Amino acid sequence: MKITKDLYQGSLALLTDFYQLTMAYAYWKSGKAEQEAVFNLFFRKHPFQSGFTIAAGLEYVVDFCNNFYFKDDDLSYLGQMKNADGSPVFESAFLAYLKSLNFTCDIDAVEEGTVVFPHTPLISVKGPLIQCQLLETALLNVINFQTLIATKSARVVLAAKGDSVLEFGLRRAHKICTNCFLNFEMNLVNLS
């Protein structure tokens, strides 16, 4: 899948919170940017008060990470940001560092479609501290949403007890629904 390149036309490095960028900047300023770190992505409770959750979104995460870089427009935008006193939020040397940043983290994850439980890592990212920090928001966004959809789809199929299920979610969906298909028998009414 080439979602990042084909659909979004490049990197989504700014799919993040301002907090992540300021943390990355602090690591860089303190000389800790390249220090090895491990970030574990997990959830605290099952959605829908159910007894299980279905892990999903890994393919999107891999695509996001493989296409992670800061575009010139991204760096220009960050370079124009100002503090309350009018000084730049980020030094130009930090922006040059971001421009040269190459994704080098190792990612371990549970298999797509696996039943998972609270406080168990779905994804573990190991690599330079700054890279782990910059990936955090996007990975949470992708995994949380995709896992929610996969879990809801599984619950609908179980509730149908073998009957056919039709899905009309395109009207309200945030994106193309692919995780309805993780080993579930659902018929989509979408034309895509």
N, C-alpha and C positions, 0 to 999 in steps of 0.2 A: 504494500500500500504506500502510495506517495501523496498522502493528504497534504502535508506541509508544502511541498513543491507545487503540486498540481492545483490544489484548491486555494491555498493562501499565497501562492507565488513567492515562496521563500521562507525565511526564518520567522519564527514567532518569539524571538528572544524577549520582546517587551510584553509578552503575555505573563505578567508578573505583578506583584505588589510593589509600590515604591519602597516599602520596608525592605524587601529582598535586595534591592539595588543599594540602599544605604548600608545594609549589613555587609554586602559584598565590598563596598567602598571602605568600610571600617576594617575589614579583614585585609584588604590591600594596603591600606595606610599603616597598619600595625605589623605588616610583614608576614601575616598568617594565611594569605590567599592560597598558597600552594601546599599548606599543611594538609595531610591526609585526614579525611573524615568519612564517617558512615552515617547516612540518613536513612531511617526506616519509615516507610509509609504504612500506617495502620489505621484502623477505625476503632472507636470506643464502644459502639453499640450497633446492633443490627438495624437496618432500615425497616420500617413498617412493624416494629415490635415482633419480628419473626424470629425463628430459631436458626436461620442460616442466611448467608450472603454469598453471591456468586461473583468471583473476581473477574473483572473485564477491563479492557482498555490498554492492555500491554502493547498491542500492535501500534496504537497511536503514540504511546510513550516512546517506543523504539524509534518511530518515524520522527517524532519531535526532537529527540536527542541527536539522531543522526544528521539533522538539519539545523542544529543549534549554532547560530552565529549572530553577531550584531551587524546589521546592515548600516551603510553610511547614513541613511536617513534616521535610523535609531540613534546613532551616536550624535548626529547633529541635534536631534531633539533633546537628548540628555545634556548636551553641551550648552543649550540655551536655558536650562533650568537654573533658577536663582534662589538663594536664601533670602530671608526677610531683609537682610542688610544690603541686598543687591549683588553679593558675591556669588560666583558659580557654585552650584551644589557639588559638582564633580570636577576635579582637576583634569586638565587636558591629558596629563600622563596616564591617569586612570582610564580615560576613554581610549587612549592608544592601546593600553593593556587589553581592554575589552575587544578592540578590533582584532587583536592578534590571538584571542582566546580560541582554542580548539578543544572540542569535547573529548575528554579522555577517561571519563568515569566508567567503572564496571557496574552493570546492573544485573541483579539477581531478582527473580520474581517467581511467584507461584504460576502454574500453568493457567492459561486463559480458560475460564469456565469452571475452575476449581471451587468447591464449597470451602469458605473460609469463615473464621470466627474472630470476635473482637480481640484486640491487642496482639494479633499475629501479623507480622510484617507481610504485606502483599508484594512490596517492592523494597529492595535494599540498594541504595546507591552509594558506591565507594569511590572516592577520588578526591581531587583537590577541594578544599573547603569552599572556595568561592564558587566552583561549578555546582556543587551540591546545593548551595544556598540559592543560586540563580534558577535552578530547576524546580525548586520546591513547590511554588504556587501552581505552575502549569501541571506538574504531575498530580498534585492534589485535585485540581480541577478535572483533569482527564479521567483519572481513576475513580474519583467519587461519582461523577456523573455516569460513566459507562457501567460501573458496578451497580449503581442504583437501577439503571434500565435493565440490566441482565437479571438482577434479583427480582424486580417486579415482573418481568416476563416469565421467569420460572414459577413465581407464585400464581400468575394467571393460568398458566398451563396446568399446574397442579390442581387449582380450583375447578378447572373445566372437567377434570376426571375422565379424560379421553375424548371428550367432545371437541369439535373444531373450534378454533379461536381465530377471530378476525381482529386485526389491529388497525385502527384509524388514527394513529398518533401523529402523522405528518402535519396535521392541522395545528398541533401544539408543540411539536418536537423542537428542540434546540438545534438539531443537526440531523443528518441522515442516520436513520436507526439501523445499526448493524448488529448490536449486541442482543437484539431480540432473537437472534438465530443461534445462540450458543447452546447447541444440543437440545433445542426446544422446537416443538412443531407449532409454529405460528404462521398464519397466512397474512401477509402484508397487503393492504389495499393501495399502497403507494404505487405510482407508475414508474418510479426510478429503478 
